[in-house]
C-alpha cells in the first residue's frame, strides 16, 4: 500500500482542523448527539433540557456549521438543524492514514532496534 505524500497529509490535516476544534467542546458534542438520530431540530428543541440560552446554542451551532458538521434549512421563521456525517467520515479516513503511518514508523523502529 503506497503512503500519501507528507504534503498531502499536511494539507488534509489543515482541512480537518475546524472539525476537530468543533468536536473538542462538550456542548457541541451534546448538540451533535441530539442531532444524530437523523431528525432535524429547531433551536428551541435543542435548548430543551439544558441550562443554555438560545443565543448560546446558536453560537455553538454556527461553529458546527462552519465545520460542515451541521446543516440548516429555513422554514418560515424557524431554522432546523441536521447532522451531516460526511466530514466526520472524511476525518476518520485521515486518522486511519495517520494511524497507518505511525504503525509503519513503529515497525521500522522495532526492526532497527532488534538488529
Secondary structure, DSSP 4 states (H G I P E B T S, - for coil): -PPPPHHHHHHHHHHHHHHHHHHTSHHHHHHHHHHTTS--EEHHHHHTTSS--HHHHHHHHHHHHHTTSEEEEEETTEEEEEE--HHHHHHHHHHHHHHHHHHHHHHHHHHHHH-
